[in-house]
Amino acid sequence: MAKILIVDDDPDICFMLKRLLERSGHEATTASNGFEALNCLEQGLFEIVVADIIMPDMDGIELIMTIRVKHPLLKVIAMSGGGRISAEEYLKMARLLKVNHTFQKPIRTAEFLNVINDLLTGSAYILRSK
């Protein structure tokens, strides 16, 4: 069982991912923006952070940059459904920050769980920017 932090301003996404992870035996905590996520990280240890890119207050890019400074070994998954630019463009930015994996929304649950398991077993790798 792993402790996983889900960061997304969409409560439906948080609920769905939290439920999926808990059904798979993990402990999941949710945060609605980067500031809440950093507070959660100060309160406890997590093995993985799953972060949306487009959020109010502190977006996912800023959150990932802060995680890389304060928690450099923490595994990070970035996800995006797009915004002013395409989801892929946001995810390219996340890859430059050495996230472990990226997903475009909507997320395929089986693939998501496979990536989580790969990250936890150490068989996953850090994505390199293209």
Buried (B, 14 or more C-beta within 10 A) or exposed (E): EBBBBBBBBBEEBBEBBBEBBEEBEBBBBBBBBBBBBBEBBEEEEBBBBBBBBBBEEBBBBBBBEBBBEEBEEBBBBBBBBBEEEEBEEBBBBBBBBBBBBBBBBEBEEEEBBEBBBBBBEEEBEEBEEE
